Amino acid sequence: MEKHIYFGETVKGYDIPVLNEREARAGAGLLFMFAIISFLNSYLLHDFTFTKIFVTVFMIDFFIRIFINPKYAPSLILGRIFIQNQTPEYVGAPQKRFAWAIGFSLSVIMFFMIVIFEIMTPVKIIICLLCLALLFSETAFGICLGCFVYHWVYKKSPHYCPGDVCKIRQKEEIQKVSKLQLAIISLFLLVVIGSSSISLNQTSYTEVTKCTSGKCALGKCGKGM
C-alpha cells in the first residue's frame, strides 16, 4: 500500500516532492465549472440537490488528494487526461497540500451544513464564494491563494511556485502594466458598473410604474414597493 499512498512525485532535479501545476489547474477548472453551476442552481432555483451532490464529491476528491494520493483524485485524473500532451510545470508539493487542506476543511463544513443538517445561513454563501474565488484564481490566473497562506503560517517561502513567483526577478517588458493600460481597464470597469446601475434603476422604476398604474396584483405591488 505504501507505493500508492504518498503525496507528490519524485522528479530528478527537484529536491522536494513536486506536482504538475498544469494538472492541478485543469482539475481546479473542472471543479470551478461544476461549482458555479451548483451555486447558481441553488441560488436561483432554491434547489440544493445538485449542491449536495457536488459538495459530497468535492469533499471526497480532496480527501483522496490529501490523505491517499493526488494521482487518484477524480478531478486530477480528468485534468491529466486533458493536458497529458503538454509539458509538465512542476511545483512544490508541500504548499499545494496545505492549500488543498484549506479546501478540504471548507468542504467538510459545507457537507455538514448542507447535506447533514441542512442549515439555512448566509455562512453557506460566504463559504461558497470563498471556494469559487480559490478555484477561479488557480484555474484562471495560476495563483494559489492557499500557497500564500502557507507562507504566512510557516514563515518561510515555498519552493517551486507556479510561474516562478517565489523567485525575486525583474519583470520583462511584456509583463509590465503601463499607465495607459490601467486607465483603459479603469474606464472599462466604470462603464460596466455604471451600465449595471442604470439597468437596475430602470428595472425598479418599471416595476413601480406597473404597480402604480394598476397593472400588477396587490401582493406583487407591495413586493415591488
C-alpha positions in Angstrom: 0.0 0.0 0.0 2.9 2.4 0.7 3.7 2.6 -3.0 0.2 4.0 -3.6 -0.3 6.2 -0.5 2.0 9.2 -0.7 1.9 12.9 -1.7 3.9 14.4 -4.5 6.2 12.9 -7.1 10.0 12.5 -7.0 11.4 14.1 -10.1 15.1 14.3 -11.0 16.5 17.8 -10.4 14.0 18.7 -7.7 15.0 18.3 -4.0 11.4 18.1 -2.7 8.3 16.2 -3.9 6.5 18.1 -6.7 3.2 18.1 -8.6 2.2 19.1 -12.1 0.7 22.6 -11.9 -1.0 22.2 -15.3 -2.8 19.1 -14.0 -3.8 21.0 -10.8 -5.1 23.9 -12.7 -7.1 21.7 -15.1 -8.7 20.0 -12.0 -9.5 23.3 -10.5 -11.1 24.5 -13.7 -13.3 21.4 -13.8 -14.4 21.8 -10.2 -15.0 25.5 -10.7 -17.3 24.8 -13.6 -19.5 22.4 -11.6 -19.2 24.7 -8.5 -20.6 27.7 -10.4 -23.4 25.6 -11.9 -24.2 24.3 -8.4 -24.2 27.7 -6.8 -26.4 29.3 -9.5 -28.8 26.4 -9.4 -29.3 26.7 -5.6 -29.3 30.5 -5.6 -31.8 31.0 -8.5 -34.0 27.9 -8.2 -33.6 27.2 -4.5 -32.9 23.6 -5.2 -30.0 22.2 -3.3 -30.0 18.7 -4.7 -27.2 19.3 -7.1 -25.3 21.3 -4.5 -25.4 18.3 -2.0 -24.0 16.0 -4.7 -21.3 18.4 -5.6 -20.2 19.2 -2.0 -20.0 15.5 -1.3 -18.0 14.8 -4.4 -15.7 17.8 -3.7 -15.0 16.6 -0.2 -14.2 13.1 -1.3 -12.0 14.3 -4.1 -9.9 16.5 -1.7 -9.8 13.7 0.8 -8.2 11.5 -1.8 -5.8 14.3 -2.8 -4.5 14.9 0.8 -4.7 11.5 2.6 -4.3 9.0 -0.2 -2.6 10.3 -3.4 -3.4 13.2 -5.7 -2.9 10.9 -8.7 -6.1 9.0 -7.7 -8.3 12.1 -7.2 -11.1 12.0 -9.9 -10.7 15.7 -10.8 -7.0 15.4 -11.2 -7.3 12.3 -13.3 -9.6 14.1 -15.7 -7.2 17.1 -15.6 -4.3 14.8 -16.6 -6.3 13.3 -19.5 -6.9 16.8 -20.9 -3.3 18.1 -20.5 -1.3 14.9 -20.9 0.3 16.2 -24.1 1.5 19.4 -22.5 4.9 20.0 -21.0 4.7 19.5 -17.2 5.2 22.5 -14.9 6.5 21.2 -11.6 5.5 23.0 -8.3 6.3 22.2 -4.7 4.0 19.6 -3.2 4.1 20.8 0.5 2.4 24.2 -0.2 0.0 22.6 -2.5 -1.0 20.1 0.2 -1.6 23.0 2.6 -3.7 24.8 0.1 -5.8 21.7 -0.6 -6.2 21.2 3.1 -7.9 24.6 3.3 -10.3 23.5 0.5 -11.0 20.2 2.3 -11.7 21.9 5.5 -14.2 24.2 3.8 -15.8 21.2 2.1 -16.3 19.4 5.4 -18.0 22.4 6.9 -20.3 22.7 3.8 -21.0 19.0 3.9 -22.3 19.2 7.5 -24.2 22.4 6.9 -25.9 21.4 3.6 -26.0 17.6 3.4 -26.3 16.5 7.1 -28.1 19.3 9.0 -29.5 21.4 6.0 -28.8 24.6 7.9 -30.0 27.8 6.1 -27.5 30.5 6.9 -25.6 33.2 5.0 -22.4 31.5 6.1 -23.1 28.9 3.3 -23.0 31.6 0.7 -19.8 33.1 2.1 -18.0 29.7 2.1 -19.3 29.0 -1.4 -18.0 32.3 -2.7 -14.7 31.7 -1.0 -14.3 28.3 -2.6 -15.2 29.8 -6.0 -12.6 32.5 -5.5 -9.9 29.9 -4.6 -10.8 27.7 -7.6 -11.1 30.6 -10.1 -7.8 32.3 -9.0 -6.0 29.0 -9.6 -7.5 28.0 -12.9 -7.7 31.4 -14.5 -4.5 33.1 -13.2 -2.4 30.2 -11.9 -2.5 31.9 -8.5 -2.6 29.6 -5.5 -4.0 31.7 -2.7 -3.6 28.8 -0.2 0.1 28.8 -1.0 0.4 32.5 0.1 -1.3 31.5 3.4 1.3 28.7 3.7 4.0 31.3 3.6 2.3 33.4 6.3 1.7 30.4 8.6 5.1 28.7 8.3 7.1 31.9 7.9 9.1 30.5 5.0 8.9 30.8 1.3 7.6 27.8 -0.6 9.8 26.2 -3.3 8.9 25.8 -7.0 5.9 28.1 -7.2 3.7 28.4 -10.3 5.2 30.8 -12.7 8.3 31.1 -10.5 6.6 33.8 -8.4 8.8 32.7 -5.4 11.9 34.0 -7.1 12.7 37.7 -7.0 13.4 38.8 -10.5 12.9 41.8 -12.8 9.8 41.9 -14.9 10.2 41.7 -18.6 8.7 44.4 -20.7 5.8 42.2 -21.9 4.8 41.7 -18.2 4.7 45.4 -17.2 1.4 47.2 -17.0 1.5 50.8 -18.3 -0.5 53.8 -17.1 -2.5 53.7 -20.3 -3.5 50.1 -19.7 -4.5 51.0 -16.2 -6.6 53.9 -17.5 -8.3 51.6 -20.1 -9.2 49.0 -17.5 -10.4 51.6 -15.0 -12.6 53.2 -17.7 -13.9 49.8 -18.7 -14.9 49.0 -15.1 -16.6 52.3 -14.7 -18.7 51.8 -17.8 -19.7 48.3 -16.7 -20.6 49.4 -13.2 -22.4 52.5 -14.5 -24.4 50.5 -17.0 -25.3 47.9 -14.4 -26.6 50.6 -12.0 -28.6 52.2 -14.7 -30.2 48.9 -15.7 -31.1 48.1 -12.1 -32.7 51.5 -11.6 -34.7 51.2 -14.8 -35.9 47.8 -13.8 -37.0 49.1 -10.4 -38.7 52.1 -12.0 -40.6 49.9 -14.4 -41.9 47.6 -11.6 -43.1 50.6 -9.6 -44.7 52.2 -12.7 -46.6 49.0 -13.4 -47.8 48.8 -9.9 -49.0 52.4 -9.6 -50.8 52.0 -12.9 -52.7 49.0 -11.6 -51.1 46.5 -13.9 -50.0 44.1 -11.3 -51.5 42.3 -8.3 -51.6 44.0 -4.9 -49.2 41.4 -3.4 -46.7 41.9 -6.2 -47.0 45.7 -5.8 -46.2 45.5 -2.2 -43.2 43.4 -3.1 -42.1 45.8 -5.7 -42.5 48.9 -3.5 
